[in-house]
Amino acid sequence: MAKKKKTPVRKPYTAADIKLLKQHSKARTPVEKISKQMKRTVGSLRQKAQKLGLGLGHQR
């Protein structure tokens, strides 16, 4: 029997996650570092930051 493909689990952003993302934006922390700390992909962080109108990363 063939194995089923795993479906990605989407983790919603909490108010604390958004607050932390804003702090990192202001501090100009590299996105890779934020990604490891928050356990989210770089693409996910960039998309959320764009929706919030934040710049992300040390080079913007």
N, CA, C and O of each residue as an XYZ file, in Angstrom:
240
protein
N       0.837     -1.176      0.000
C       0.000      0.000      0.000
C       0.886      1.246      0.000
O       1.864      1.318      0.745
N       0.549      2.200     -0.818
C       1.336      3.432     -0.936
C       1.134      4.323      0.287
O       0.051      4.386      0.868
N       2.214      5.006      0.653
C       2.132      5.913      1.795
C       1.441      7.205      1.382
O       1.603      7.682      0.259
N       0.675      7.758      2.302
C       0.004      9.027      2.026
C       1.005     10.169      2.150
O       1.921     10.131      2.971
N       0.812     11.165      1.329
C       1.666     12.338      1.360
C       1.247     13.218      2.541
O       0.056     13.427      2.772
N       2.239     13.735      3.292
C       1.928     14.592      4.423
C       1.409     15.939      3.944
O       1.958     16.538      3.019
N       0.356     16.399      4.579
C      -0.155     17.730      4.254
C       0.508     18.718      5.202
O       0.668     18.426      6.387
N       0.895     19.882      4.696
C       1.558     20.849      5.563
C       0.608     21.381      6.641
O      -0.570     21.633      6.391
N       1.155     21.540      7.835
C       0.366     22.053      8.938
C       0.637     23.550      9.031
O       1.784     23.969      9.182
N      -0.406     24.344      8.943
C      -0.251     25.791      8.988
C      -0.416     26.266     10.430
O      -1.416     25.984     11.089
N       0.585     26.987     10.890
C       0.564     27.492     12.256
C       0.160     28.965     12.214
O       0.891     29.782     11.654
N      -0.970     29.316     12.785
C      -1.411     30.723     12.723
C      -0.490     31.636     13.526
O       0.140     31.206     14.493
N      -0.419     32.896     13.114
C       0.383     33.890     13.820
C      -0.409     34.400     15.018
O      -1.564     34.804     14.881
N       0.215     34.381     16.187
C      -0.413     34.918     17.388
C      -0.022     36.383     17.523
O       0.841     36.875     16.796
N      -0.664     37.072     18.456
C      -0.324     38.476     18.716
C       1.126     38.591     19.183
O       1.811     39.560     18.858
N       1.589     37.603     19.943
C       2.979     37.604     20.424
C       3.955     37.428     19.258
O       5.022     38.043     19.240
N       3.586     36.587     18.283
C       4.429     36.390     17.094
C       4.568     37.684     16.305
O       5.658     38.020     15.840
N       3.471     38.406     16.157
C       3.484     39.657     15.397
C       4.317     40.705     16.125
O       5.061     41.458     15.498
N       4.191     40.751     17.452
C       4.975     41.694     18.252
C       6.470     41.402     18.100
O       7.275     42.322     17.950
N       6.836     40.118     18.139
C       8.228     39.713     17.990
C       8.742     40.052     16.590
O       9.884     40.484     16.434
N       7.912     39.859     15.588
C       8.288     40.170     14.211
C       8.547     41.670     14.048
O       9.480     42.069     13.350
N       7.727     42.493     14.685
C       7.919     43.947     14.634
C       9.220     44.358     15.326
O       9.920     45.254     14.852
N       9.544     43.705     16.443
C      10.787     44.001     17.149
C      11.994     43.651     16.294
O      12.960     44.411     16.233
N      11.939     42.502     15.635
C      13.042     42.079     14.767
C      13.169     43.004     13.563
O      14.275     43.263     13.089
N      12.052     43.498     13.074
C      12.064     44.412     11.946
C      12.789     45.697     12.325
O      13.610     46.210     11.565
N      12.475     46.205     13.508
C      13.098     47.442     13.981
C      14.589     47.245     14.243
O      15.390     48.148     14.000
N      14.962     46.056     14.743
C      16.363     45.752     15.060
C      17.167     45.338     13.819
O      18.386     45.182     13.883
N      16.472     45.164     12.699
C      17.091     44.724     11.433
C      17.838     43.388     11.572
O      18.953     43.229     11.074
N      17.213     42.459     12.245
C      17.760     41.117     12.414
C      17.676     40.362     11.087
O      16.663     40.462     10.394
N      18.724     39.603     10.714
C      18.656     38.816      9.477
C      17.489     37.815      9.504
O      17.194     37.217     10.539
N      16.847     37.649      8.374
C      15.639     36.821      8.283
C      15.919     35.364      8.652
O      15.078     34.707      9.266
N      17.084     34.863      8.283
C      17.425     33.470      8.589
C      17.452     33.238     10.099
O      17.024     32.190     10.583
N      17.952     34.214     10.828
C      18.025     34.118     12.285
C      16.613     34.126     12.892
O      16.321     33.361     13.810
N      15.752     34.993     12.370
C      14.363     35.067     12.843
C      13.660     33.750     12.551
O      12.902     33.238     13.375
N      13.923     33.212     11.370
C      13.298     31.969     10.924
C      13.601     30.818     11.888
O      12.710     30.050     12.250
N      14.851     30.710     12.291
C      15.238     29.630     13.207
C      14.612     29.829     14.580
O      14.178     28.867     15.215
N      14.565     31.082     15.041
C      14.022     31.375     16.358
C      12.517     31.113     16.425
O      12.021     30.534     17.392
N      11.796     31.546     15.385
C      10.340     31.406     15.386
C       9.856     30.080     14.812
O       8.662     29.781     14.854
N      10.774     29.289     14.280
C      10.457     27.993     13.661
C       9.426     28.145     12.545
O       8.425     27.431     12.487
N       9.711     29.105     11.661
C       8.892     29.347     10.477
C       9.816     29.517      9.288
O      11.001     29.804      9.453
N       9.279     29.343      8.094
C      10.103     29.485      6.899
C      10.353     30.964      6.613
O       9.601     31.837      7.047
N      11.422     31.218      5.875
C      11.773     32.586      5.493
C      10.652     33.192      4.658
O      10.291     34.353      4.851
N      10.101     32.414      3.735
C       9.017     32.892      2.876
C       7.785     33.288      3.673
O       7.144     34.297      3.380
N       7.456     32.490      4.680
C       6.302     32.779      5.529
C       6.500     34.099      6.267
O       5.583     34.918      6.340
N       7.694     34.303      6.813
C       7.985     35.536      7.543
C       7.942     36.751      6.630
O       7.416     37.799      7.004
N       8.495     36.610      5.438
C       8.508     37.732      4.491
C       7.090     38.112      4.062
O       6.764     39.294      3.957
N       6.250     37.105      3.815
C       4.873     37.376      3.402
C       4.087     38.063      4.504
O       3.338     39.005      4.244
N       4.257     37.591      5.741
C       3.537     38.195      6.865
C       4.007     39.626      7.090
O       3.196     40.513      7.356
N       5.309     39.851      6.984
C       5.865     41.196      7.160
C       5.332     42.140      6.078
O       5.032     43.301      6.356
N       5.216     41.643      4.860
C       4.710     42.471      3.763
C       3.245     42.841      4.010
O       2.845     43.978      3.762
N       2.446     41.888      4.497
C       1.042     42.168      4.793
C       0.896     43.197      5.910
O      -0.052     43.983      5.923
N       1.852     43.184      6.857
C       1.822     44.133      7.961
C       2.474     45.468      7.603
O       2.407     46.428      8.370
N       3.102     45.515      6.435
C       3.765     46.739      5.997
C       5.110     46.953      6.663
O       5.543     48.092      6.838
N       5.779     45.864      7.037
C       7.085     45.944      7.680
C       8.197     45.573      6.714
O       8.008     44.758      5.811
N       9.364     46.182      6.917
C      10.546     45.751      6.185
C      11.180     44.641      7.000
O      11.092     44.645      8.228
N      11.810     43.701      6.339
C      12.395     42.588      7.071
C      13.805     42.325      6.589
O      14.077     42.389      5.391
N      14.698     42.032      7.507
C      16.074     41.709      7.168
C      16.989     42.903      7.320
O      16.535     44.037      7.471
N      18.283     42.637      7.278
C      19.258     43.700      7.477
C      19.506     44.509      6.214
O      19.985     45.641      6.291
N      19.187     43.948      5.050
C      19.348     44.683      3.796
C      17.960     44.940      3.218
O      17.281     44.020      2.764
N      17.549     46.219      3.244
C      16.228     46.517      2.682
C      16.311     47.731      1.798
O      15.303     48.149      1.227
